[in-house]
């Protein structure tokens, strides 16, 4: 899922660059905002996965100690 958001972020930033080159300021803004949102969603999914992994490791450690 995170890879999908990363790819869409790159594509949207490329679209924003095209709009900037063509002089469409509204298109630049919309594409750049959507690209930033996609990027931060990919970061969120990465962090969520790491936290889940850390939680399972901590649970396994606590079960081993008992």
Backbone torsions as a table, in degrees:
resi	resn	phi	psi	omega
1	UNK	NA	-39.9	-179.0
2	UNK	-66.3	-34.1	179.5
3	UNK	-65.4	-35.8	177.8
4	UNK	-62.0	-44.3	178.8
5	UNK	-67.8	-35.4	177.5
6	UNK	-64.9	-43.9	179.3
7	UNK	-64.7	-43.9	179.4
8	UNK	-66.2	-33.1	177.3
9	UNK	-63.9	-44.0	179.2
10	UNK	-64.1	-43.1	179.8
11	UNK	-63.5	-43.9	-178.8
12	UNK	-67.4	-35.6	176.4
13	UNK	-68.5	-35.2	174.6
14	UNK	-64.5	-39.7	176.4
15	UNK	-64.7	-39.6	177.7
16	UNK	-62.7	-39.7	177.6
17	UNK	-63.7	-40.4	177.3
18	UNK	-62.5	-45.3	178.9
19	UNK	-62.5	-36.9	177.3
20	UNK	-64.0	-42.2	179.5
21	UNK	-65.2	-35.9	-178.7
22	UNK	-84.9	-8.2	176.2
23	UNK	90.5	12.6	-179.6
24	UNK	-92.0	92.8	-175.0
25	UNK	-66.8	-37.9	178.9
26	UNK	-64.9	-41.2	177.7
27	UNK	-64.5	-37.5	177.0
28	UNK	-60.5	-48.4	-177.4
29	UNK	-61.0	-48.9	-177.1
30	UNK	-64.4	-46.4	-178.6
31	UNK	-66.8	-38.5	179.5
32	UNK	-67.6	-41.0	178.6
33	UNK	-64.9	-45.4	178.8
34	UNK	-64.5	-36.2	175.9
35	UNK	-65.1	-41.2	177.8
36	UNK	-65.6	-40.5	178.4
37	UNK	-63.2	-43.8	179.0
38	UNK	-62.8	-39.6	178.5
39	UNK	-63.0	-47.1	-178.0
40	UNK	-69.6	-28.9	173.8
41	UNK	-67.6	-37.0	176.9
42	UNK	-65.6	-39.0	177.1
43	UNK	-64.1	-40.9	179.7
44	UNK	-60.7	-43.9	179.8
45	UNK	-66.8	-34.2	176.2
46	UNK	-64.3	-46.5	-179.3
47	UNK	-65.4	-40.8	179.2
48	UNK	-60.5	-42.2	178.2
49	UNK	-65.7	-40.9	178.8
50	UNK	-65.9	-39.5	178.8
51	UNK	-66.1	-39.0	178.3
52	UNK	-64.5	-41.9	178.4
53	UNK	-64.3	-43.8	179.1
54	UNK	-62.7	-39.7	179.4
55	UNK	-64.8	-40.6	179.4
56	UNK	-68.5	-36.4	177.3
57	UNK	-65.8	-41.6	178.8
58	UNK	-66.0	-38.2	177.7
59	UNK	-65.0	-41.6	178.8
60	UNK	-64.7	-39.7	179.4
61	UNK	-65.8	-42.5	-178.7
62	UNK	-67.6	-32.2	177.0
63	UNK	-71.6	-34.7	177.9
64	UNK	-68.7	-35.0	-179.5
65	UNK	-70.1	-30.4	-178.9
66	UNK	-85.1	NA	NA
